[in-house]
Amino acid sequence: MTHGPSGHFIGLSLMPMVIMASAESRSADVPAKLDAYYTATLLGLPIGHISWAIDPKENRFSSVATGSIAGFLRLFMDAQGSVAAEGRLSGGKPVPSKFQLKLLAGKWSDEVGIVFNGNRAQESVLPPSATPSADYVPIKDSDRIGASDPMTALLVYVGGTGATTVPQACERTVAIFDGHTRYNLRLAFERF
């Protein structure tokens, strides 16, 4: 566990791992860049790999993750992807400026780029979507205001000089826009 003098980031993922770094000043025990490597398994056999790097510097941050299907699952499907986010720190909290997502799975692909200008997201999606399905709800301009990208939303700011793993850091709702969908993600503390 790392405690910094002025604030911390905790990167959360769907996999059971917590990543921490000081949001402002650095000491010898606080890493400047955080690298994590995940292996997903099924019945003890590897089915996927993900590497994730978070690099907070002064008042900026960058976060990059890449992953692919592995092991016997590649016999049935070959999939890989990358996701990246950049932004600035405002009061120690992450504010997105750019988000990129690239996914390839067989003949299917998805590529999304979002640029955040002020408090508004502007996306580009390649290839452009075909005719929307009958249950598609169009995204309005108001949906692009005040939302974060999915990767920046995984960076949780914990202020102060106390313990970094406090339950209150997880109790929040985040507005997320991924280029296709706008949704609210409600986070809640589960356990240490």
Buried (B, 14 or more C-beta within 10 A) or exposed (E): EEBBEEBBBBBBBEEEEBBBBBBBEBEEEBBEEBEBEBEBEEEEEBBBBBBBBBBBEEEEBBBBBBBBBBBEBEEEEEBBBBBBBBBBBEEBBBBBBBBBBBBBEEEEEBBBBBBBEEEBBEBEBEEEEEEEEEEEEEBEEEBBBEBBBBBBBBBBBBEBEEEBBEEEBBEEEBBBBBBEEBEEEEBEEEEE
